[in-house]
Amino acid sequence: MKESYIYGRNPVYEVLKSGDVDKIYIQKGSNEGSMRKILQEAKDKKIVVSRTDEKKLESMAGTKNHQGIVALATDFQYSKIEEILDLAKEREEDPFVIVLDSIEDTQNLGAIIRTAEIAGAHGVIIPKRRSAMINKTVYKTSAGAVEHMKVAQVTNIARTIEELQKNGLWIYGADMDGQGMYYDTDLTGPIGLVIGGEDKGISPLIGKKCDVLVKIPMYGKIPSLNASASAAILIYDIIRQRNKKI
């Protein structure tokens, strides 16, 4: 997978007009002059803009002459929700979709995609905002699984959950305050599994959209598991229960 960084106001604006940008990083406090034009173009194209510090911009650009802005472009092709559901139909299987609510760590995202692909899930859904995106780190951490997994990038996770529910999926969310333990819950049939962000877990709004919230037992002093570890536990119990039903 190819990944490139474009820096400088004019170069970023030109590539932004073509629509070949995945995300824009802007130095905190930079809103003046030509930056306003860039921000408006990004808004019109629905490109995610992240505010960051000068050191991160310098690291990405490889120079101090970045003019307060760096754009990231990759050649990764995101899928549509319909393509994920169609894959399940092609395999004559109940849909099994992983929905990620604000997973910002690229290594976590890569690890989850790797587990999902090995387990035979039909797709992974991530939000455009407040989420890691597919880049070289995700590719490497997934051991190349991103090449074999349909990943959809959506504007609104809550509405996407509603769309999945309309298509017959039962949505399960991983939450420390879930109604019951995951292993006591029937995890068969068409499923959407929601995994929350590293620090805050599933947002309250997304939690309310889920049909059932399940929890993983915690016996130690550490209050929570890594997001990719939680995902792996639940993904493989879904596979266990499915195989038990066959």
C-alpha angles and dihedrals in degrees: 000000000000120000127182138179121216118195137184126061101262096043091048092048092051095049090043091058089057091056094233096125127106100186140354126217117202128185113252112263095020107129104123133109117339091005089074090057090050092049091050092049090049090050092050091049092043091237115161114246120202124193113220143157130273095253093058091048091050090050093051096043096041089224141068090233096082094118091224097297139087128175124204120213128180133175093229112131114218119212131228125245089245091057091054093050091044090055090057089052091049090053091044089234135130108263114263113189131172114215116196119203109202102328098173100172111091093208091054090049092050093048092050092049090049092052092044092051094047091048092053099247114165098226151339124232123204132177122245092229130054092010141104112252131213108283139139093286092053090046092052096044091049090053088234094309090130087074090062101036126080108232119188122197113206136186097222124028094191092057090044090056089052089051091051091049090052087055091056101263120142109220119222121187126201107229134155089226094049122147094247147356114284092237091056092052126089103243098176130112127039105346141187112190116202119205119187133219125286098258109024103025119210114359116244092249093052091044090057091051092056118094093217134011116210131188138211116226115254117198102161133074095260107093100216147014128245109270094243091049091052090048092051093051093051096040092055094046088054088053091047092052093045092052091047089057094051 
